[in-house]
Amino acid sequence: MKTLLVVPETGPLVILAVLLGLGTIAFMVFFLLHDKSLPTYSVIQYELAGTAQHARAMFNAWQTAGQALVRQSLYIDFAFMPVYALAFAALTLLAARAALGGAQTWGLWLALAPFAAWAFDIVENIGLLVALRRPESPSAMALAVSATASRLKFGLLGLSAFYCLGVTIQRLVTR
């Protein structure tokens, strides 16, 4: 893990983090615009639905056109996954390089968390797509697995973000 303190070099890593961060923001804006016509429920609410009853309420509100929009959003999300995962990993690695002592070691390991989040996002999307195949009787298991994977994904990304924020605050306070 100590190799991550020098590889990749900091200069290119900063450039990569900035470009991927901008890509992440661009995807988020795209999804906001793409999904804004969905009535009542958002795609994120669907990710966290967890039960067939909740999903059916969403499917009914969305109707066929909304369901197609959600399906399209989920497929586009597969392209978003590597962008946000690499952005979070790069930022976490940069923060780890700036951290001191045990916080640095913890950060080096935490730089892997966005990749686990990416894997959970894949599981989540597959489950949501499975549930969308039969809107009249969506798979309860697929929805439960998707909701769990979604929570784990958001938790890991949140952990990385809080780590970066914590290191930034620590560096500002100690200067």
Helices and strands as residue ranges (DSSP letters): G 2-5, H 10-35, H 43-47, H 52-98, H 101-110, H 113-133, H 140-174
